Amino acid sequence: MRRPSPLSRERDLPILVFTGAADAAVETVVHFHRRVPHAEVDGDALADVPAIVDRLAGVQGMFSTWVRGTLLPPPRFPLTQFVLWAWEQRLRQAPPNPVAKRQEFREALARWRKERSRSNRVRRSMADYVGRALTTWIPVSGLAAYGLQQLVDGLSLLLWGAGAAVALIGGLVHALLLIRGPIFYRWFRRAPYLRRKREESVIEYAVRIAESPADLVERLLVTAFLEDLRQAYQRRVIPWPGWGRNTYPLLQLRRAEPGTPGRRFLELLNSVKSRTGQRGPLLVVASTRVPPTGHHHALVAGDEAELVDLLHAWRLAARQVKPSAFIVADATRPDPNAPKDRPPRLLPVRPLLYWLVVVALLVLPLTGAVLATAGCGPELTRVAEQCVGFGPLDRMGAHPRVKAVLDRIERQNAAIPFGAEVFTVVYLGPLTTQPDARRKDGQMTAVAGELAGIGALQDSYNERKDRKLRVAFANAGQDFLSAELAAEGIAARAESDRTIAAVVGLAWSREEVRLAVQRLTRANLPMVSTVTSGETIAGLGKERSAYLFRLAMTNVRQVVATVHWLRTLGLNTEVGKAPRVAVVWQKERNDLYSEELKILFRERYPDSSDHVFTNDGDLGPAMAQACSPETKAKVVYYTGRSEFLNALKRAWGGSCQKAGIQLLASDDITGEIVNEVQPDPSRHTVTMSFMALSDVRRGLGDNQARSDLERWGQNLTYSTAHASFGYDAAYAVAQAVDAAQAHVGEFRTAVHYNLRGLSFDGATGLVRFSSHATEHDAQDRDVWLMSVVEGQPIEVHHVCHPNTVTGNCGPPPKQ
């Protein structure tokens, strides 16, 4: 009864016929009734073979009954039941006209299906078919959605939603075809008896069955019955119950004497198996006084060991030729050594494994869909209530200040023609903030500026070139705290996505950004940073990254220009040259910018003191200490982040302004100053001197880059100071790609090679990267010495080209 391992070949099953004291022997099969699909038939109790088959496989057939111990739905018999229905139609008084006859059969088939659908057993069968279809479509659609997600960014939610819809619709349509039978009825075109013709419809075929000789229909009926069993036990790739069935079906046929329908059924089984090779699994245990003719193996004693030997001999013969299916055993003399206890229980290991596989195939795609459509999805990670990493943009929940710019870039991505040659530039920066974040609008406005510059370059480039630039996004989270995690995601994707040409952004000087640079360097990914100025971001000595190209002037050069301004040029006439300076710097874990500026400045300007703060609450006391008479300071040099601009203005106005102390700030605060001054220069409240890495005054759109920016950024809110750097970062990558005429798979190498020594006139001015093997900072960059007074526009005092020793400052260009 037990099936072999799923990895082993299926066994041939005999028709086991007992003679002599046969009824007692046949009754022993009752031990298996709770574990196997089984049926009991008296060979002389039913009218004919179709009646026996109906008892076995009809709508209310015994093999169609669920057996609890199998743990699986019972076999289904669509082919058998169709032949039974068609054969029953011979009793109807069908009209002689062929067209009318076909219409009569068509209506009868519709009524038959409707009547069957009212049966609880048939409804359970329908549910079984729905379950089979869904266990096929859900994994397939899940794999398809997962595969497409790797090719298409930003559409994760749409892909998984479409996958679920396809699985549901496809599964229901598939189930309907299974329930109504067209999928199964294709077998009739290969049937060994009464084969369905090529152009013959199901109705026409049913008419032909009803008009055929009984002997031929009986052979078709038995063959269809065995075929239904074969399909019910078939080991498919798709997760249908066939390979999960633990035991073969068992037929107990009593009194199969010559001339009875039971004997006729046995003979047809033997004939069909021997002549057609039909391998429908069915173990028949029959009793008779007269053994069937034509069998090849017989036993005259009841010894159990000899019976087992006989079975093995029959199996050996079955592998070599197709013998008679009969094994005949004489049960007149019982085996005195036969065990009296019940046989061992058939443990349902195989169906349990089947259900585990089915549950896994359903749960895994559904879990993937939930992960992709709920929370951050499978590619992003939740950190501090933000979805960070490299993945679908729609799962990140971008900050409102950057969302409008991102949406416009996404529309440009979607407009890229299918099949066009594409290279991808990945922006790595903070696209979100923590829910309870304060004073982060300035940071998001700066990010919006960099993205606006990238979007403007993408629009201009794609309009002019056959090759297209695509922009992808990696969210580093608030303050770049998850920059390394975002870099890890980019590096992982780059292994399979050869269109990724470079990473741009990386704007802050933090330890997390330094680690991100290291990770991207190990992945051989070129990087063009926008306003990163920290000396250690690229690494030092032998660990310096050969893949990082920086647009911004480094901190040491900015400090050299600042010292030159204070000591040689003079900040203004009120403080004169070489005034005493108090440095107010921000201490924050993993921040490399503010403390590095403080250290570099104090090394080159000894006549100074330093005063630390950690948050806006500390800034006031730090400013008060810096402006106290004990420091004798005439200038406060602020090196903190721009998010504290309002607190800085309040602290300076309260403690320093009345004492005539001047305020000087490093470059990070430039964007916030511009955002406050530009909307209406006559109404702002900012008064300070500051360093700028580009000319941030209005009305200087004197080259193609700035014209592109001005045109693209209309009706958007962003930092124009940062937009120029975003534009030039993307422009540098595009120029490096074009210089090599690279094809897909070569972009990364081409960009890395051609960025070295690259020179162009960008939105930030003239950009020229060093051609050194590892040190790739932009050369001869300008730093602008500017100031602004409350209610007045920004003024430029000097433009410097500092090196690591001298400031090299001169007068500003005329507007």
Secondary structure, DSSP 8 states (H G I E B T S, - for coil): -B---TTS------EEEEESSHHHHHGGGGGGTTTS-EEEEETTTSSSHHHHHHHHHSTT-STTS--GGG-S-----HHHHHHHHHHHGGGS---SSHHHHHHHHHHHHHHHHHHHHTSHHHHHHHHHHHHHHHHHHHHHHHHHHHHHHHH-TT-HHHHHHHHHHHHHHHHHHHHHHHHHSHHHHGGGGG-SSS---TT--HHHHHHHHHTS-HHHHHHHHHHHHHHHHHHHT---SS--GGGG--B--EEEEE---TTSHHHHHHHHHHHHHHHH------EEEEE-SS--TT-S-EESS--HHHHHHHHHHHHHHHHHS---SEEEEE-SS--TTS--S-------HHHHHHHHHHHHHHHHHHHHHHHHHSTTTTTSEEETTEEEEES-GGGT---HHHHHHHHHHHHHHHTS-TT--EEEEEEEE-----TT--S-HHHHHHHHHHHHHHHHHHHHHHHH-SSEEEEEEEE--GGGTTHHHHHHHHHHHHTT-TTEEEEEE--S-BHHHHHHHHHHHHTT--EEESS---TTTT-SGGG--SSEEE-S--HHHHHHHHHHIIIII-S-TTT-SS--EEEEEE--TTB-HHHHHHHHHHHH--SEEEEEESSHHHHHHHHHHHTSTTTT-SEEEE-S-GGGHHHHHHHHHHHTGGGT-EEEE-GGGHHHHHHHHTT-TTT----EEEEESS---SS---SHHHHHHHHHTTT----HHHHHHHHHHHHHHHHHHHHHT--TT-HHHHHHHHHTT-EEEETTEEEEB--SSS--BBSS--EEEEEE-TTS--EEEEEE---SS---EE-----
